[in-house]
């Protein structure tokens, strides 16, 4: 989702910030990032995250990505209509 918002496959995002955003401990973020990196889905080093395999990452996220993205797009359309 961050890639969608920033428009680039590589961006700065610290493990501390990801932990704060998701409400989990930093060690959990570190473990998840390591697993995703070993799977070849992301590259992560010194706060720079790069999406290597977007389709694979979306599959790994189950239906969650699609559900949240659809909700975001719906809210975005409503906001655009309200501003016109």
Rosetta blueprint (number, residue, H / E / L):
1 X L
2 X H
3 X H
4 X H
5 X H
6 X H
7 X L
8 X L
9 X L
10 X E
11 X E
12 X E
13 X L
14 X L
15 X H
16 X H
17 X H
18 X H
19 X H
20 X H
21 X H
22 X H
23 X L
24 X L
25 X L
26 X H
27 X H
28 X H
29 X H
30 X H
31 X H
32 X H
33 X H
34 X H
35 X H
36 X H
37 X H
38 X H
39 X L
40 X L
41 X L
42 X E
43 X E
44 X E
45 X E
46 X L
47 X L
48 X E
49 X E
50 X E
51 X E
52 X L
53 X L
54 X H
55 X H
56 X H
57 X H
58 X H
59 X H
60 X H
61 X L
62 X L
63 X L
64 X H
65 X H
66 X H
67 X H
68 X H
69 X H
70 X H
71 X H
72 X H
73 X H
74 X H
75 X H
76 X H
77 X H
78 X H
79 X H
80 X H
81 X H
82 X H
83 X L
84 X L
